[in-house]
Amino acid sequence: MLKNFEVRQKLFQFDSILIYTATTYNVKISVSSEFEHAMSDPEEQSYIFSYKILIENLGDEPVHLLERQWYVIDSLGVNTEVHGDGVVGEKPIILPGEAYEYSSWCQLSTDAGKMFGYYVMKTLNDGKHVDVRIPEFLLLPTFKLN
């Protein structure tokens, strides 16, 4: 877990030009993505993108990340849904003023797309389940940003 000062430092360590953010129920989600040229194979229509997520608890009660729901859409409009428990094999509890960071990846059959979704979190003070929005973010090779 990251403390407040560490969170501010981490925000500036995103490698991407674009950082997308959304805040829902006092939980701020920041996302950046990057095209992984060395892992992609355009001849096989395989384009790999990594993304980094920073989840900050801006509220005054702990939250427990239980599930994720992703919508991945390529440039042809093909929509893939991904649902599962936790993130990267973990179900973190994020205390007030702290943050959780992870990285993952996705594969597209086109060289561009987008992702968005939500996390199902439980507030630990009252046990209420809330959907925390993951902002829509682009999956683009850097050369497409020009």
Summary of the structure (lengths in Angstrom):
residues: 146
radius of gyration: 15.7
end to end distance: 36.0
largest distance: 52.0
contacts: 440
relative contact order: 0.26
helix: 12%
strand: 57%
